[in-house]
């Protein structure tokens, strides 16, 4: 089985609750109190795995899907065409009754540029999960307040849909950890502070037991679905993920470009 050895950045535990701002707080506070340390781990190529990974089993899945979008920089195409495609795809894969897409992020790697700067969003090179046991339900209350009580009676999932755009990924692919290989106590609740609200994410403490996977030179028609929350507790609930840098990326290859959608997935059960 083919694997590459990658440096993955895990949080360094501290006494204080970690917090990060998505903007310059303007009062001299640091943008983040999260300190990380790199750990070298094998990351296995999903194309060479002997079995299919599933959202409920490992917390992620790979789906082949060709989008009709011709320009992902075109906001109207993304919201009108891509959102509808993603809703259909997630319903097909999960059997959900409803899919609500609440945002998307385009990223284009520019070496040396910081994320949340003036340029394009950068690959997130820190092991994390976008939502937590608390913030998953809270997003339903924030985004669908009139329906939240009823929706939260059924099964609720937060699933990200991630794909490269324009060309394969050579330099900064996405790695995903098998959720069952990560103990709940290794998930570190952290504040993510926006101008108008405070979200909660998980940073992740290191363990050599974590099992990591990626798709080598992932193509735009290869989609990774990542579960970031599930109200069910008898299945995979939180799949840590991170970008990592490929030291021997082909010379002259284009820098990573990608889009991720964040979705609420509802089941009436």
C-alpha positions in Angstrom: 0.0 0.0 0.0 1.5 3.3 -1.1 1.9 6.1 1.5 3.8 9.3 1.7 5.4 10.6 4.9 4.0 14.1 5.6 4.4 16.7 8.3 1.0 17.3 9.9 0.6 20.2 12.4 -1.1 19.4 15.7 -2.0 21.7 18.5 0.4 22.0 21.4 -1.7 21.7 24.6 -1.9 24.7 26.8 -3.7 25.6 30.1 -5.8 28.3 28.3 -8.7 27.6 26.0 -7.4 28.1 22.4 -8.9 30.9 20.3 -8.4 32.4 16.9 -9.7 35.5 15.2 -10.8 35.6 11.6 -9.8 39.3 11.5 -7.3 41.6 13.1 -8.8 42.3 16.6 -7.2 45.7 16.5 -6.4 45.9 20.2 -3.0 44.2 20.1 -4.3 40.7 20.8 -2.7 38.0 18.8 -4.7 36.6 15.8 -4.4 33.2 17.4 -3.3 31.6 20.7 -3.0 28.2 18.9 0.6 26.9 18.8 1.3 23.9 16.7 4.1 21.3 16.3 4.7 19.2 13.2 4.6 15.4 13.4 5.7 13.1 10.6 3.1 10.5 9.8 2.3 8.2 6.9 -0.6 9.4 4.7 -2.0 6.6 2.5 -3.3 7.0 -1.0 -7.0 6.3 -1.1 -6.8 5.1 -4.7 -4.8 2.1 -3.4 -7.0 1.1 -0.5 -8.7 -2.2 -0.6 -12.1 -1.1 0.7 -14.3 1.9 0.3 -14.4 4.4 3.1 -17.8 5.6 4.3 -19.1 8.6 6.2 -20.6 6.5 9.0 -17.6 4.1 9.2 -14.5 6.4 8.9 -16.1 9.8 8.7 -15.3 10.5 5.1 -16.0 9.2 1.6 -14.7 9.7 -2.0 -17.2 10.2 -4.8 -16.6 10.7 -8.5 -18.6 13.7 -9.7 -18.1 16.0 -12.7 -19.5 19.5 -12.1 -21.2 21.6 -14.8 -19.6 24.7 -13.4 -17.2 26.3 -15.9 -15.8 29.1 -13.7 -15.7 28.6 -9.9 -14.7 32.3 -9.6 -18.2 33.1 -10.8 -20.3 33.5 -7.7 -23.6 33.1 -9.6 -22.5 29.8 -11.1 -21.3 28.5 -7.7 -24.5 29.4 -5.9 -27.0 28.5 -8.7 -25.3 25.4 -10.3 -22.8 24.0 -7.8 -25.0 24.3 -4.8 -27.8 22.4 -6.6 -25.4 19.7 -7.7 -24.0 19.3 -4.2 -27.5 19.0 -2.7 -28.4 16.2 -5.1 -25.1 14.5 -4.5 -25.3 14.5 -0.7 -28.9 13.3 -0.8 -27.9 10.4 -3.0 -24.9 9.5 -0.8 -26.6 9.9 2.6 -30.3 9.3 1.9 -31.0 12.7 3.6 -34.3 14.4 3.4 -32.9 17.9 3.1 -29.5 19.5 2.5 -28.8 23.2 3.5 -25.6 24.7 2.2 -24.5 27.6 4.4 -21.3 28.7 2.9 -18.3 28.0 0.6 -14.7 28.9 0.5 -12.4 29.1 -2.5 -8.7 28.6 -1.9 -5.6 29.3 -4.0 -2.2 28.6 -2.6 0.2 31.5 -2.8 3.5 30.4 -1.1 4.4 32.6 1.8 1.0 34.2 2.1 -1.0 34.0 5.4 -4.6 32.8 5.5 -7.2 35.5 6.3 -4.9 38.1 4.7 -5.6 40.4 1.8 -5.2 37.8 -0.9 -7.0 34.5 -1.6 -7.7 32.1 1.3 -4.9 29.6 1.8 -4.8 25.9 2.5 -5.5 25.2 6.2 -2.3 23.4 7.3 -3.4 22.6 10.9 -5.2 19.4 12.0 -8.8 20.4 12.9 -12.5 19.7 12.7 -14.8 22.5 11.6 -17.5 21.8 14.2 -18.0 20.3 17.6 -20.6 18.5 19.6 -21.8 21.9 20.7 -21.4 24.1 17.6 -23.1 21.6 15.2 -26.5 22.0 16.7 -25.9 25.7 17.3 -25.4 26.3 13.6 -28.9 24.9 13.0 -30.2 27.4 15.6 -28.2 30.2 14.0 -29.1 29.6 10.4 -32.6 28.1 10.6 -34.0 29.6 13.8 -37.7 29.1 13.0 -37.2 25.4 12.1 -34.4 24.5 14.5 -36.5 22.8 17.2 -38.2 20.5 14.8 -35.0 19.8 12.7 -33.0 18.9 15.8 -35.5 16.2 16.7 -34.1 14.2 13.7 -30.6 13.3 12.7 -28.4 16.2 11.9 -25.0 16.1 10.2 -22.5 18.7 9.1 -20.7 17.5 6.0 -18.1 19.4 3.9 -17.8 18.7 0.2 -14.2 19.4 -1.0 -12.8 19.3 -4.5 -9.9 20.7 -6.5 -10.8 23.2 -9.3 -9.2 23.8 -12.6 -6.5 21.1 -12.3 -5.3 18.3 -10.0 -3.7 19.0 -6.7 0.1 18.5 -6.7 1.5 20.6 -3.9 -0.9 20.9 -1.0 -3.5 18.0 -0.9 -6.1 17.4 1.7 -5.5 14.7 4.2 -8.3 13.2 6.3 -8.0 11.0 9.4 -10.2 8.0 10.1 -12.5 9.2 12.8 -12.4 5.9 14.8 -8.6 6.3 15.2 -9.0 9.6 17.0 -10.1 9.5 20.7 -12.7 12.1 21.7 -10.4 13.4 24.4 -7.9 14.3 21.7 -10.4 16.8 20.2 -9.6 20.2 21.8 -12.6 22.7 21.8 -11.4 26.1 20.5 -13.1 29.4 19.9 -13.1 30.8 16.3 -14.0 34.5 16.6 -15.8 36.3 13.7 -16.9 40.0 13.8 -20.5 39.0 14.6 -20.3 35.7 16.4 -18.1 33.1 18.1 -17.9 29.7 16.6 -16.4 26.5 18.1 -14.1 24.1 16.3 -11.8 21.3 17.4 -8.1 21.5 17.2 -6.5 18.1 17.6 -3.8 16.7 19.9 -1.3 14.4 18.4 -1.4 10.6 18.6 0.7 8.2 16.6 -2.4 6.0 16.3 -4.2 8.4 13.9 -4.6 6.9 10.5 -4.4 9.4 7.6 -5.4 9.2 3.9 -5.4 11.5 0.8 -5.7 11.2 -2.9 -2.5 11.6 -4.8 -2.8 14.3 -7.4 -6.6 14.5 -6.7 -8.5 15.5 -9.8 -11.4 18.0 -10.0 -13.9 15.1 -10.6 -12.8 13.4 -7.4 -14.8 14.8 -4.4 -14.0 14.1 -0.7 -17.0 14.3 1.7 -15.9 15.0 5.3 -18.1 14.6 8.3 -17.6 17.4 10.8 -20.6 16.6 13.1 -23.2 13.9 13.5 -26.0 13.9 16.2 -25.9 10.1 16.2 -23.3 8.8 18.6 -23.0 5.2 17.3 -21.2 6.2 14.0 -18.2 8.2 13.0 -18.9 11.8 14.1 -15.8 14.0 13.7 -13.2 13.5 10.9 -10.0 15.6 11.5 -8.5 17.0 8.3 -5.6 19.2 7.1 -3.7 20.3 4.1 -0.1 19.2 3.9 2.8 20.2 1.7 4.3 17.7 -0.7 8.0 18.2 -0.7 8.6 16.6 -4.1 5.7 18.1 -6.0 6.4 18.1 -9.8 8.5 21.0 -10.9 6.4 23.7 -12.6 3.1 22.2 -11.5 0.3 24.7 -10.7 -0.5 25.7 -7.1 -3.5 24.2 -5.5 -6.9 25.6 -6.2 -10.0 24.2 -4.4 -13.5 24.8 -3.2 -15.2 23.5 -0.1 -18.9 23.7 0.7 -20.2 23.4 4.3 -23.6 21.8 4.6 -26.2 20.9 7.1 -27.7 17.5 6.3 -31.1 16.5 7.8 -32.8 13.2 8.3 -36.3 12.9 9.7 -35.6 9.8 11.7 
